[in-house]
């Protein structure tokens, strides 16, 4: 089963509000078993990109990513992010190469 990824692009309007969001969201990420792969301002090498910060979270599966995103615990943190940033969020499956031959 491929891993699942949550990717968020954020235009931060309220840095202190985002700090509050991170304090609220951090424990939910840890409890879900996810790994934080990136929290950074990306280098855009082609086209346009939304936001000044991109976050990539890795989960055991798409189902685990969706369960975290829809959880009651994370649901308490989401309004803090919505108030502090304009965000796009997606859940995507990891890619697995088909068996050779």
N, C-alpha and C positions, 0 to 999 in steps of 0.2 A: 504494500500500500504506500503510495507516495506521501511525502510530508505535505503539510499545509502551511501557507504563508499568509500573514496579514500584512499588507503594505498600506501605510498612511502617508499622505502628503499634506503638509500643514503650512498655512500662512498664519503665523503667530501674531495676534493682535494684542495680547495681554500676557507678557512673560511671567508675571507672578501668578496669574491664573493657570498657566501651563505648568508651573512648578507645583501648584496644588493638585492639578490633574495627575502629574507623574507620581506624587506621593500617594494618591488614591489608587491609581492604576497599577503601580509597581507590584504590590503584594498579590494582586489578582493574576498578574502575568506569572509570577513565581509559583503560585499555587496551581496554575494550569500545567506546569512543566515546560512551558515555552522557553525558548532562547531568544534573547534580543540580539539580532545580527547587526543592526545598524541604527544609529540615531545621528543623522548628519545632514549637512547641507550638501546636496549632490553636485557633482561637476556635470553640467549639461553639455554633452558633446554633439548633440543633434536634436533639432526640433525644439519644442517648448516643454517646460516642466512646471507643474503646479507646485507652488509653495517654496518656502525657504528652509524647510526641514522635511526629511523623509525618514520614516521609521519602518524597519522590517523585522517582523517577529516570525519565528519558526516553531511550528507545532508538530506533533507526531502524525497528524492527518488533517485533512480539510474538516472532518467532523469535529476534531478537537479544537480547531481554530474557531469554527462556528459556535461550538458550545461555550468557549470563553467569551466571544463577542456578545453572545446572547444571554450570558449568565447574569443573575441578579446582582452579584458582587460587582462585576464590571459595569453593569447598568447604573450603578451609583456614581461611577467616575465619568461616564460619557458626557453628562450635562456640563461638567467642568471644562472638558475639551471643547465642546460646542460653543461655550461662552467665550473661550479664550482664543480660538483659532477657527479659520475656515479650513475644513478638512475634507479630503477625499479618502475613502477607505475601500479596499478590495480584499477578498480572500481568493487565493489562487492555489492550485495544486502544484506540487513539485513535478519535475519532469524525470521520467525514468526511461533510459534507453531500452528499446526492445532487445530481447536476446539475440545474439549473433547467430546467423546461419539458419 
